[in-house]
Amino acid sequence: MNTAVQNTAMTFQQFTEEIRAGVQGRFPEADILITPAEKNNGLTLTGLTVREEGRRVTPTIYLNEAYDSYKKGAALAELIAEVADTYRENRLEQEPEIPDFTDFQKIKDIVCCRLVNRERNRERLEKMPHRDFLDLAAIYYIPIETGQDCSASLTMMDAHTAKWQVDAGTLFSLACANTERLFPASVRSMEKILQDLCPGSPSLHETGMHVLRNNGSGGAAAMLNEGILQWFAGKYGDFYIFPSSVHEVILHPVKLPGLALEKEGLLDMVREINREQVPPDEVLSDNVYLYHADTGEIEILS
């Protein structure tokens, strides 16, 4: 009981300073910085970075969840050790090659796109090039090869692209083509995914649900791949698109059973899942989309 009272007495600002000082003690030659990080969907987190000499790229360790653990009784010393260990485990052994992203000719073959919710990122979008798509926006990023299991990317802001001198249509087309080439989209049935997770399990009844994604930073951008949507429509006709998260979307043919819900019921289902199961910064949309096989158009159900 006393520990809980003591832990909740420290403010978040005091907590982050204690963590910073503790990590500094483990890396005395480094600069330890605490900075706010603007994330997807208007979320701002507080991150700690360790700047060691000779390292241009360093991981950011977010402290918000650590503070929640602290308030629940976790020892400060243990949390400091965890942050330091997280840095050690994730720092890059070799510095990645970062192209000159102010020179469009040097990045035109690698610039990619991901999808975000337009309304939830309205202020952020004012500072970055983007392309409206339904109630979403395609934003641009450069993938960075780390040589390790972790992935990294650099989101393009207006300040980065000021010298590109490329029109919006060309940039969007190039980014879509690069995304499809570097991170090919895949469609897998929900049954196949579950069977891979549980080998040897009995065959499951087909629900009609398929997961569409790519393995890039923001797999739901596979929704921009017109070819794969047309291919799916050729097999199943009209289909719903459920925005599972920024990482993937779920396709469900209209003509197959399994969704005994009216339009409003579908919307309620998506919104409830977003509230209860999807992290706030990974929510893509509260809407449901309908792909029309005869025209190739996507309609927002509202």
N, C-alpha and C positions, 0 to 999 in steps of 0.2 A: 504493500500500500504506500509506504513512504517513497519507494523508488518511483512509483507512478506519479506521485505529486511532484517530486523533484524533476522528473523528465518533462512534464507538461509545463513547468514553470519557465523553461527556456524558450524564448521566441525563435522563430525560424531564422531571423537574421543572426542572432547569437549562436544558434546551432551551426549555421554555415561557416561562421568565423572560427568556431571550435574545430570543425572538420578541416578547414583550410590550414589552421595552425598545426593540427595533428599530422596532416599529410606533408606539410612543409618540413616537419621534423624527420620524415622518412626520405625526403628528397631535398636536402639542404641547399644544393646547388641550383635547383630549378626555381622558376617563377610559378607560383600557384595562384591561379586567378579564379574568382567567382564572378560569373557573368550571367545575365538573363539570356535565354534562348527562345526566340519566337518560333513556335512549332505550328503544325498544321491545325486548321480549324480555330484559330485565334487563341490557342493554348500557349502560355508562356511558362517555361520551366527555368529553374535555376541550375546552372551547370558549373562543374569544377573542371578546370583544365590544368595539366601539368606541362609547363613549357621548359623542356630540357634543351640545352645548347646543341645545335646541329639537327634538331627535329622541327620541320616545318608543319608536319601533319600530326596531330595528337588527338586521341579520343576525348570526348566530353562525357563526364559522368554526372548524371542528373541526381540531385540531392533531395528532391521532393518526397520520393518514396522512403528514403532513408530517415527523413524527419518523421514520417508517419510511424515507422518502426520504433524510432526513439520515443515517441509519445506513448507507444504501447508497452514500453519497458525495456527495449533493447539498450545495452550498455554503450555509452559513447565510444569507449576504447575499441569495442568490437566493430562498430560502424566505421571508425577511422581506418581500421585494418582492412575492412571489406573494400572501402573506396580505394585504398592504396593497392590492394591485390587486383582489383578490377582494372586499374590503370596498367599494372605490370602485365596482366594477361592479354590486354588489348592493344598495347602500343605496338607499332609496326617495327619489325626487325630491319626493314629497308625502307628508305624514303621512296614513296611512289612518284612516278613521273607525272607532273601536272602540266598539261599543255597551256600555252598562252591563250587563255580564253577570251582575251580582247581582240584576237585576230581570228576572224570568222573562217578564213581558209584553213586554219590549223585545227578547227574543231567541227567543221561542217559534216564530217563523216562519223562523228561520235555523239553529237548533241541528240538527246532523246527527250521524251515527254512522259509525264505522269498526269493523272487526273486528280483534282481536288474539288471540294464543294465551293461553288462560286460565292454564295452568300456568306458562309462562315469564314471565308478568307478575303472578304471585300477589301479591307484596309491593306492587307498584305499584297493583294493583286495590283494595287495602285502603284507598287514599286517594282513590278516585274512584268516582263513580256508574257502574254498569255493569249489563248484562243478560246472563246466561249464555245461550249458544247453542251446542249440541253441546259440543265441547271448546274452544270459543272464548268470547270475551266481546265484546259490543258496548259501546264506550265513546263518549263524546259530545264533540263539538268545535264551535266556531263558526268558519266560514270568514271570512277577512278579505280584503277587496278591496284589492289593492295598487296597481292601476292600471298594473302592469307585467307582464312575462311570468312572473315568479315568483309562486308562491302562498304564502299564509300561513294559519295557523289557530291557534286557541287551544284546547288540550285542557282540558276541564272537570274540575276536582278537587272534592272534597267541600267545600273551603273556599269555592269559587265558588258552589256550589249550595245552601249551607246555608239561604238565605232564599227558595228557590224555592217551597216548599210545594206541590209537585206529586208525585203518586204515581208509582211506578216504571213502571207499565203505561202511563200517559198519556205520560210522557216518552219511552218507547221508541217508541210509536206515532207521536208527533209527529216524532221524529228520523228514523224510517224514511220517513215521508211527505215530510218536507223534503228528505231525501237524494235520493229518487226525483224530486222536482220540480226541485231545483236542479242535480242531477248525474244526468241520466237514464242508465239502464243500457243497454248495448248487447251484442249477441251477434254475433260475426263468426266465420266459418269460418277455420281455420288457413290454408287454401289462399288465401282472399281476402287475408288479412294479408300472406302471403308474396308474392303477386302485386303488391300495392301497394308493397311494399319493393323489388321487382325488376320494374318495368314491362316488358312485352314478353317476359317469360320464358314458356316453354311451359306449358300448363295442367297442373296437378298432379293426381295421383290423389287422390280424396277419402279422407281418413283418418277422417272423422267427428268430428274434434276441433273444438271451438268455444271461443272465448275470451269469457268473461263478465266485464265490468267496468263501472265508471262513471268519470267523469273528476274525481271528488272526491279528497279526501285519504284514500286507502285504498280503491281501487277494488273490492277484493274484497267490500266491503259490499253490492255488487249481489246477492250470494248471499242477502241478506235479502229481496229483492224476490220475493214469492210469485207475483205475476202473471207475471213473465217466466219463472220456473221452470215454472209450469203451461203457459205457451205452448210452451216447448221440449219438455215432456213430451207435449203434444198432437201434436207433429210426429214425435217419435222414441221415445216410450214411456219406460221406465225408463232412467236414465242415471247414470254415475259423475260425481262432482265431485272434481277434483284441485286441491288448494290450491297453485296455482303460486307465489303470494307474497301479501303484504298488498295488492298492487295489482290482482290479478286471479285468477280461477279458471278452470280448463279443464273443459268439459263433454264427455263422450263417451258416446254412446248405447250401451247394453249390447248391443243386437241387431246393431250394425254391426261388421264385422271390423276388425282393427287392434290389438287388445289380446289377444294370445295368451298371457296370463299368468293364473295363479291369483291368488286374493286376496293371498296372502303375497308373490307377485311384484310386485303392484301397490304394496303398502306399501314393499317394498324399493326400488322405483324412485323413489317420492316421497322417501324418506329419503336416498337417494344424491344426488338432484338438490339437495335442501336443503343437504346437507353441502358439495357441490362447486361449485354454481352460484349459489346464492341468498345474498346478504349476510345475516349473522346477524340484523340488526335488521329484515329484511324477510321472514323465514320466518313463515308463517302456521300450518302444522300439518304433522305427520308422518303424519297419517291420510288415508284416502280415504273419501269419502262416497258413499252410494247413494241416489238420489232415486227413490221409488216413485210411479209415475204414477197408480196407482189411489187412493192415500190422500193424496198430497201430503206424505208424511213423508220426512225425511232420516235415514238410518241411518249410523252410524259403522261402517265395516268394521274388525273387530278379530279 
